[in-house]
């Protein structure tokens, strides 16, 4: 695996999207590329976290709210 392939797999690695056999190959390349690999993985984790924090929660639909309110009303009346 060359470093460009390693970079592509690193992005998948940080989100847990590699298959077990791919993880084994990735770990070998990680050792092969040393500190350069570790630095890149660290950047990938930082980007992953920044992206996750930038997402806004989806607004609940009116139907979900109605089901929730109906369910809680039934429980309170029981």
C-alpha positions in Angstrom: 0.0 0.0 0.0 1.4 3.4 -0.9 0.8 6.5 1.3 -2.0 7.8 -0.9 -3.9 4.6 -0.4 -3.1 4.7 3.3 -4.6 8.2 3.5 -7.8 7.0 1.8 -8.1 4.1 4.2 -7.3 6.3 7.2 -10.5 8.2 6.5 -12.5 5.0 6.6 -10.6 3.7 9.6 -11.5 6.7 11.8 -15.2 6.1 11.2 -14.9 2.3 11.7 -15.7 1.4 8.1 -12.9 -1.0 7.3 -13.4 -4.7 7.2 -11.3 -6.9 9.6 -8.9 -8.0 6.9 -8.5 -4.3 5.8 -7.7 -3.3 9.3 -4.9 -5.8 9.5 -3.4 -4.4 6.2 -4.0 -0.9 7.4 -2.1 -1.5 10.7 0.9 -2.9 8.8 1.0 0.2 6.6 0.5 2.4 9.8 3.7 0.9 11.2 5.5 1.2 7.8 4.8 4.9 7.5 5.5 5.6 11.2 5.0 9.2 12.5 3.8 10.5 9.1 0.9 8.0 9.4 0.1 8.8 13.0 0.0 12.6 12.2 -2.4 11.9 9.3 -4.7 9.7 11.5 -4.7 12.4 14.2 -5.9 14.9 11.6 -8.6 12.5 10.4 -9.9 12.1 13.9 -9.9 15.9 14.4 -11.9 16.4 11.2 -14.3 13.6 12.1 -15.0 15.2 15.5 -15.3 18.7 14.1 -17.8 17.4 11.5 -19.8 15.5 14.1 -20.0 18.6 16.3 -21.1 20.8 13.4 -24.2 18.8 12.7 -27.4 20.2 14.0 -30.0 17.8 15.4 -32.9 17.1 13.2 -36.1 18.7 14.1 -38.7 16.3 15.3 -41.7 16.0 13.0 -45.2 16.9 14.2 -46.2 13.3 13.9 -43.4 12.2 16.3 -44.4 14.9 18.8 -48.1 13.9 18.6 -47.2 10.2 19.2 -45.0 11.1 22.2 -47.6 13.4 23.7 -50.3 10.8 23.1 -48.2 8.1 24.7 -47.4 10.2 27.8 -51.0 11.2 28.2 -52.1 7.6 28.2 -49.5 6.8 30.8 -50.6 9.7 33.0 -54.3 8.6 32.7 -53.6 5.0 33.6 
